[in-house]
């Protein structure tokens, strides 16, 4: 079921200006992403060859290309710039994600050893599941998705279909699967540890930060939704809260 309501926050979002240092930090994510994409290109010719090296690097570049398309091209660079620096969680996860990826590919090339086929297949399956889950959520949200979760302009409705029947934040759950799958298929244990200890907690915090705006938007409808559906994990039951 979908609910359409007008947001009291929407009228004021343009008036909120981010501090200059936050805007610079936000755009610094783009610089970091570019450096991470270039990292395997720089390391590839200076590291010894080993079985699986080319496949791992090509998959890594494909991962980076997909993420750049999803986060920048898909919604348009103009819309990305509009919310620059307003959402601290976008900055935090924006640094943690490419740092995990950069650490994973550097560890893969410097260790000079591909993971066993079973581990490679498991990691790749987890990554593909995360991307699939994320695009399913994109499809259900349509125009409502924005990197800046404080952006509440335009027509909004509470989506409860698709993956949103199972969890309130499937986009973030998908990203958490990705951040586990990528280091696994590269055999990068240090990057996996960083992703689990840094990226995933930040992504969980981002989900709960976003709920501040969702509760303002949808009021009692969202509170009922939160009573019915888990935040980040598709567990088979949800104990009802007492009124």
N, C-alpha and C positions, 0 to 999 in steps of 0.2 A: 504494500500500500504506500502511496506517495502523498505527502502533505505539502501544500504550497502556502507560504507565508511571507509577509514583507518584514525585512529585518530592520530593527531600530539602529543597528550598528552600521548598516550599509551607507546611511547618509553621512556618517562621520569618518569613514575609512580614509577618504582623500585628505582629510584635515590632519591625519596623523603623519608626521614627517619623521623619518628615521634619522638619528644622529649621523653625522658625516662618517665617523669611524665605522659605524655598522654598515653603511653603504659600501665603504671601501672593503670591509671584510667580506661582504656578500659578493662583490665582484672579484675578490681574490680567489673565490672558489673556482671561477672560470679559468684563472691562470693556473691553479693547481691541477685542474682536470687536463689542461693542455700539456702540462709537464708530465703527468702520469701516462698520457697517451704516447708521448715521445720517449718515455723511459725505456720500454723494450726495444724501440728502434735504435736507441743509443747503445744499449747493452748487448744486443744481439750479435753484432760483428766482433765484439771484443771478448766474448765468452766462448769457451770451447763447445764444440758440437756434442750433442748427446741425443739418444733416442727420445722422440717426443718433443724436442725443443721447438721445432717449427709449428707443430700442431698447437702446442700450448700458447705460443705467442699469437698465432692467428686467432685462436679462440678469445684470448684476452683483448685483442684489438676489436673483435666483433662485439664483445661485452661493452667496451667503452663507447663504440659507435652507437649501440642501442641506447645506452644511458644518456648520451648527449642528445640524441634525437628525442627521447622521451621528455627530458627535462627542459630543453631549450627550444628545439625546432617545433615540436608538437604543439605547444601552446603559443609559440611566437615570441621572438626576442623582446618585442615591445612590452608584452604583458609581463615577462620576467622582470624587466627593468622597472616597471611600475611599482612593484612591491619590494624593491631592493632595500634590504636592511631592516624592514619593519618586523620581521619574524626571526627571533634569535634561534629558534629551533631549526629553521631552514639553513642558517649559517652553520650551526653545530654539526648537523648530519651532513651538510654539504662538504665539510672538511673531512669528517670521519669516513665517509664512503670512499672517496678517491685515495685517501691515505691507506685504507685497508687494501684496495686494489693495487696501489703502487707497491706496497710492502709484499703482496702476494707474488707479483710478477718478478720483483727483484729477488726474492727468496728462491723462486723457481729457477731463475737463470744462474744465480750464484751457487746454488746447491748442485746444479748440473745433474739433476736426477729427476726423471718424471715419476709420478706416483704409480703404484700398481694399477693394472687395468680395472680391478674391482672398485678401488677408491676413486679413480678417475670417472668411471661411469656413475657412481653414486653422487659425487659432487656435481657432475653435469646434470643429472636428473633433478637434484635439489634446486640448482640454479634455474633450469627450465621451468620447474614447477613455480618458483617464485615469480619469474617474468610472466608466466601465463596468468597467475593469480592477480598480478598487478594490472595487466591489460584487461582482465575481466572487470576489475574495479573501475578502471578508466572508462570502459564502455558504459557501465551503469551510471557513472557520474556525469559523463558527457562534458558540457561546458562548465560545470561547477568546480572542476578541479583547478587548483592554483598552488604554486610553490609556497606562496605566502598564505598561511592558513587564516590570517586575520582579514583577508580580502573577502568581504561578504556582499559585494555589489551584485546587482542584477537579480533576476528571478531565481529563487532558491526553493528546493523542495527536499524533504527528508527521504533519502533513498533507503529502502529496506529490502530490495530485491537482489538477486544474484549472490555474490559473496557477503553482502551486507545482511543477509538473513542469518549468517553464521558468526559474524564478528563485526564490530563497529569500525575497525580500521584495517581492512584487508590490504590497502596499499602499503602500509608499514609492515604488515606481516610478510607480504611478498618480498619487500626489500630485505627483511631479516633472513629469509630463506636464501636470497641471492648472496648475502654477505657470508653465509655459511658455505654455500655451494662453490663459490669461486675459489677460495683458498683450498678447498678439498680437491677439486679437479686439477689444481696446480701443485698439490702436495706441500702447501705453505702453512706450517703449523703456527709459526709466530704471527702471521697475518690473521689466521683464524682466531687465535687468542685475542688479538687486538680488536677484531670485529665483534667478538662475543662480549668482551669486557667494556668496550667503548661505544661502538656503533649501536649495538642493539639496545643498551639502556637509553641512549639518546633518542633512538627512534621510538621507544616506548614513551619517553617523556614528551616527545612531539605529539603523539596521539592524545595524551591527556591534556596537553596545552591546547590543542585544537578544540577539545570539548568545551573549553571556556566559551568559545565563540558559538559553537553549535547549541549550547544550552540557552544562550541569549537569543539565537535565531528562532529556535523551535520550542522553547519553554517546556511545558508539561509533556508534549509529544516526545521530545528527546529524552526526558527523564523516564518515561515509560519504556522507550526503546532501550535505554541503558539497563533497565531492570530485566529486560527480556533476553538481551544478547550480550555475550562476552565482548570485551574490548579488543583483544588481539589473538586469542587462540580459539579455534573452532571445536571446542569441547562439546560433547553430546548432550549436555544438560546445563541448565542455568537455574540455580536455586533462586526462587523469588524472594525479594526483600520484603520485610514487613513495612507497612505504611507508616 
